[in-house]
Amino acid sequence: MLKRLLRPVAALALLLAPMAALADGLIDNVNGMTLDEKGDVVRFTGILFNRDGKITQILTREDKRPKKVEWKLDMGGKTLLPGMIDAHGHVMGLGSQLMLLDLSATTSLDEALAKIKAYADANPTKWILGGGWNQETWKLGRFPTAADLDKVVSDRPVWLERVDGHAAWANSRAIQIAGVTAANKDTNGGRIERDAKGAPAGVFVDGAMGLVDKFIPKPTPRERNAAFLAAQDKLLSLGITASADMGTTTDDWLTYRRIADIGQLRMRIMSYAHGVETALQVAGQGPTPWLYGDKLRMGGIKLYADGALGSRGAWLKAEYSDAPGNKGLGFLTDDQLLNLMARGAMDNFQIAVHAIGDRANQQVLDAVEVLSDTYKEDRRWRIEHAQIVDPKDLPRFAKLGVIASMQPVHQTSDMNMAEARLGKDRLAGAYAWKTMLKDGTHIAFGSDYPVESPDPWAGWAVSFTRTDANGQPFGGWRIEEAVTREQGWAGFTTGAAWAGFAETLIGRLAPGMRADFIIIDRDPLLAAPADLRRTQVLETWVGGARVYVKK
């Protein structure tokens, strides 16, 4: 598999090597646009950059072109933008999705089971692994069960993660191998779905996933390399030149280093370690410097306060409307979260905490308020997702300097489920992008891939329409929280860069910034939302080197 993936990469490297080597050149005759530091649109027709991959000049139509450049490309009036930045993704998770069984497109349990059987028949592996299932999309009205899986695969263990990564579905063989029985208690921060007799029914939520996960064979370095290359190719093809990697493990970090050591790291990764211990193991006493020409840096730590709405693991202040008695899962006590955040902050790591429910968001804000007495400098605390927030807590983001790192596509994917889970009356602070901006909160946009597609054009369209790919609901869901088209763009560029302490490197096009840009087939500021979603990336450039060309 690795050889097959490396062949196109090697071929592309040979194709692009002369252009990369010549650097110090001019991309001219473009419909260029970028945002400046104030968020205003700047238009230009040419971009000049040096051998180091840094921009030296942005040229308007009136500017004289330099008489001597080592090379020049005429783009024939095509549109040029700064590279898109995903503020919250999981690079190796995307690679795994591309390499393993992917159920994200299935719309019913029967369709999923048929796909699982076909995959199992074609792949004689010891374990059947994959994910992407969503019982809400299937309109199942319940979680799937081990008995459902046993109908199509019973001779080998099956382990399939839910689309949000906060639950997994096992068949009876996997449960048997893990030795999980009715006697197992729900773990702290986890839940075992059970049948009428109390036995494991097949789905393990959040912390309970570890009961089975520890028995799964770990991928080899060669398999990890292949998964990364697949993910990188996908991201570059969508115009994503940089991404925050939320929850980098030590094995993930070693994969990035291996790929970079052989010169195949073609995008930028802002790494947030999976917990404090990983950060200290990888980076030691503080964030790493930018490595490999500003391509890789571990600057932060990712923590978890709760689970997800889909699996009813998001931690709420009041009970779920569709599950009386259940308020979700708080992963840490207030003191535990505070101590972990303080430990990371002590060594100057940026802290990013996953919080979806209103109680989880309050818990993180409370911790930041305590820590702000000690850490008064620019810490750029981050809350990842910030989906369901008590309205009275919304102003605290700006007051405490907490970045709201949110994913527009979660709103359209979750809107019906959110109403079912909470009821309409509790959604006043849900996906509240505009209110947060008006309060002065820094916002960063991403996709949470592979939970959602990494496609930034869909996310951008959602940000100012609050509608899905079919234009529904008409007029937008809670349209009062839509941002402007330019603000949505900023979320995927300048906002995402600022959230990663990378605003002096990437996110916009200006002298001294890295020459990370894309050539696309339309003007995104003029395109209708449906047309914006259909944007095609023709070329992707990182550091002045062309790293992707649409075939």
Order of alpha helices (4+ residues) and beta strands (2+ residues): alpha-beta-beta-beta-beta-beta-beta-alpha-beta-alpha-beta-alpha-beta-beta-alpha-beta-beta-alpha-alpha-beta-alpha-beta-alpha-beta-alpha-beta-alpha-beta-alpha-beta-alpha-alpha-beta-alpha-alpha-alpha-beta-alpha-beta-beta
